[in-house]
């Protein structure tokens, strides 16, 4: 009995020792707890991606004489609006308007070498407003290789043109304002120089093969030597490094002061509807711009017009040989977008009618 009690006591002491040892090992010191905490690296700041800039394409139908100015204007505008790309189409101004009115093509901008083309072919069905923004002058362009280049001047040009073998041309009157303006110059020259029948003689010596869809196409013929002289805008001659004859103010269609004299000349060209005609009256050369009603991106198009009419756009036009109208004017100022109204003055009655 005593041995049993002794054995139980020994077992109890062994168990107690084991429990006590386990308890002390399972309780770590405060220092041990600190050492065992894992090191957490600070979180890197999350980069927020820049919102994607939506690209905008502006489609511009414009007069051929505006080809180089449009390139310069587009580059300068894109420097401020890198999201914008341009798709430009040069043609005669009448053809440019008919792309919209007859072919139903969409365009954000329409820039015409004759502001009245917009009035006659686009307003009110295809556009609401029209801003007159630049001027130009009719000249006779030529090169050093042109026949009688060392003789021609503002007083004898018509005699030189009608000499045997001399080739001269102009653009298509139904398609390009420079074409019908050439015919207006010929009419005015007959009166100014006092030479009866001069208009018919000049027309007779200019066969159909010397008439091209737009005036800038004649530059290549001058450069190749296939043509001696071409009736052009002064800006086109300047931009392409051509020599040119400066015509008298009474016939070059540049001077507001000569508007009454210019007005005695008229030309019939293709009208708004097939088979119809419209009368173009002699007047100072004035360029017009509008945003058609079917413009896919009208807001950005108006931003471009603001740029065109502002100081930077005016400086570009001046450098391209096309003096800007400052301030630009409109015969329909009430119809202008709000963003343009503060930049545009009402057109004088003589130019707005």
Secondary structure, 3 states (H helix, E strand, C coil): CHHHHHHHHHHHHHHHHHHHHHHHHCCCCHHHHHHCCCCCCCCCCCCCCCCCCCCEEEEEEEEHHHHHHHHHHHHHHHHHCCCEEEEEEEECHHHHHHHHHCCCCCCCEEEECCHHHHHHHCECCCECCCEEEEECCEEEEECCCCCCCCCCCCCCHHHHHCCCCCCEEEECCCCCHHHHHHHHHHHHHHHHHCCCCHHHHHHHCCCHHHEECCCCHHHHHHHHCCCCEEEEEHHHHHHCCCEEEECCCCCCCCCHHHHHHHCCCEEEEECCCCCCEEEEECCCCEEEEECCCCCCCHHHHHHHHHHHHCHHHHHHHHHCCCCEEEEEEECCHHHCCHHHHCCCEECCHHHHC
